[in-house]
Structure formats: structure tokens, C-alpha cells
């Protein structure tokens, strides 16, 4: 799998030992249909949801939360 990492996310990808490419705005609108994905680090849940609203496929989005637990907002209908 080759992640397309948002500019600024390189240290996280490197710390995980991942090979990666820098993501472009075009990448975020691309459904790869192969083992590739786009990765972006955001400041908060609102920014994550807005990114998905603008760029998402509405069927395979993932939000990973660093503090553990889950957000009840993620189970709310859009």
C-alpha cells in the first residue's frame, strides 16, 4: 500500500516506517481502486468532517483519533 500523505504529515509517515508520496489536492478527489490511500492530519474533528464532506467518497472514509475512545458525533447522521 502506498499512502499519499498531506504536506506536513511526512514526520508521522516516516516515524511509522511507511513509504509514501506527497498528496496533492487532486489525490483527495481520487478513488484509487487499488491498495493506495490518502492520509491527512487535521487539527480537530470539525476539520476532518469538512475534509470528508468536500473530498470523500461517502463510503470508505476513516477518522483515526489519537487520544483513544470515540466521538459520539461520528455516529450521527449527516
Beta strands, then each sheet from edge to edge (+ up, - down):
strand 1: 2-5
strand 2: 20-22
strand 3: 36-39
sheet 1: 2+ 1+ 3+
end
